[in-house]
Amino acid sequence: MFMRRHVLKGLLCLAFITAGFAVHAQPFRPHEPLDPSKAQSLPLTPLSIEVGGKAHHFKVEVAQTDEQQHIGLMHRTELAPNRGMLFPYPEPQVIKFWMRNTFIPLDMLFMRKDGKIVFIAENVQPHDERPVGPEQPVSAELELPAGTVAHLGIKTGDLIHHAFFANVKP
């Protein structure tokens, strides 16, 4: 009886541990099904990222209102390599992003008011609802297709040029 009780306890523990690994091994799931009619399309504006003295040019949508920021890049199935979305804030604040209903992996860059990158989260996975962002106040966040940071060698300290930062190069 003593032996059976310990074997049973051991098997139950093993089952719980195995179940825990199975849950973490599964990909994240969408909160709701893909619905392209819920995706937004905002006007494109020029943006460049200065990396080691070289400028890399993008066209980005700017999510300015609370509603635009709430929707972000949700319900899209692709984002072109030279496209992105900028989330500007009028005052520096601690901001965190998640990937609810976002169906494409992203690189997230967080900047100060002068456009300097202070935090980078690479290859953030679709539907991951864990908050991503720095503990320090920032003025903006930029979302680019996953792999862009690695491909271009972008790092903290690099500079983003955009009208929001009032540092657009001629």
Secondary structure, 3 states (H helix, E strand, C coil): CHHHHHHHHHHHHHHHHHHHHHHHHCCCCCCCCCCHHHCCCCCEEEEEEEECCEEEEEEEEECCCHHHHHHCCCCCCCCCCCEEEEEEEEEEECCCECCCCCCCCEEEEEECCCCEEEEEEEEECCCCCCCECCCCCEEEEEEEECCHHHHHCCCCCCEEECHHHCCCCC
